[in-house]
Amino acid sequence: MKTSDIRRDIPFLDEVIYLDAASTTPTPQPVVDAMCDYYHHYNSSTGRGAYKTAVKATSEVEKTRSILAEFINSRKEEIIFTKNTTEAINLVAHGFNFKKGDSLIVPNIEHHSNLVPWLNLKKKGVEINIIKSDSQGVVDPTKIDNAIDQNTKLISITHISNSIGSMQPVEEIGKIAKENDILYLVDAAQSVGHMSINIDKLNADFVAFPGHKGLLGPVGTGFLYAQKDVCNELEPVNLGGGTVSDVTEHDYKLTDGPARFEGGTLNISGLIGLGAAVDYIKRIGMDKIEKHGNKITKMMFEGINDIEDSRVYGNPEVIYDMVGFNINGVNCHDVAKILDEQNNICVRSGMHCAIPAIRQIGAYELGGTVRASIHYYNTKEEIKTLIDTLEDISQLGS
Ligand SMILES: Cc1ncc(COP(=O)(O)O)c(C=O)c1O
């Protein structure tokens, strides 16, 4: 499938220049169709009813679990459905029995969703060891290695920073975690659907995924990969219907597998849509998506960097599918507003839910950065319009 095919499936892209894939992505028609099909023809609860439409709904949701497992090269029973990446990370932070005196390692380039749940554990007496990235937003694995001591229980790091776009040496850090027998969590919010992910290569015990970003799935979907052996060490926090195999008036027995973490009625249509979205991504092909992303990112980075009054963040060699920048003398929110008003260009501005990361790259005092983030549906023409409009805006600051 070509970029033009995808654009036909997403009418929204005729109305705006959408450069905010890092927040969430628009939903292609086949994904919407799969969700509508559920609502129109078998709108029933999963895992409960014995009637035909309930059985069909259950089997479609379980099909999504299989599709996701195959996509990341894991086992089906290692996929836990969540409503987003944040919930997946919290499931580990709340579900693992961290104790007073335990220590965790987290870099300072994280999205708040991969920092605040860990900081919250300080209340239990858990120590959080924050590792500083370099000025380009890349974490040095040696620093992580040096920070490990006998109390270290977990390392948690983002795959690709959501504010700078910098890819982290996650495989190398995974090896360090394994050698030291430490739990390892990777936040794949900005990488899945933008590059191939193979669980075996990451050496991770947990990987947190959104469905609604790079995978082009519906909002309200995400999932956690939890390696089978460590999965049993996690206590579910959302207990209730679907999580138990037996209950008396005084006690309960948890069921095995992902279901024990998935209390209550699931986002059934969303999960069916997520399965359709991964099928759609596979039809485009991850190689093509990655190649297109690299080309467009390079064009965007160079074009913005060439504007006399711009400041672009990060190292273009390790940046994936987004560019963070400022235009000297113009507030980042004003830049975003003018881009929207002049040419319907949608970008994010501000702190990007990553205040420590924004401090690290020296943009805190500026109120943050502008972030333009892309996917396979974006074209060179759109990037040219972005750059031309930014040229005009840069005149305002001088
Ligand atoms: C790196 C990173 N982690 C976590 C999140 C939170 O994702 P979600 O909205 O799916 O919970 C985001 C969202 O932008 C992100 O970029």
The ligand as a Gaussian input file, in Angstrom:
#p B3LYP/6-31G(d) Opt

LIG

0 1
 C        6.903000       7.675000      25.555000
 C        5.484000       7.721000      26.027000
 N        5.117000       6.976000      27.065000
 C        3.852000       6.938000      27.519000
 C        2.874000       7.695000      26.917000
 C        1.464000       7.617000      27.409000
 O        0.727000       6.985000      26.413000
 P       -0.832000       6.709000      26.546000
 O       -1.511000       7.962000      26.202000
 O       -1.066000       5.597000      25.560000
 O       -1.076000       6.272000      27.944000
 C        3.191000       8.504000      25.827000
 C        2.168000       9.352000      25.183000
 O        2.440000      10.207000      24.392000
 C        4.535000       8.503000      25.356000
 O        4.897000       9.237000      24.312000

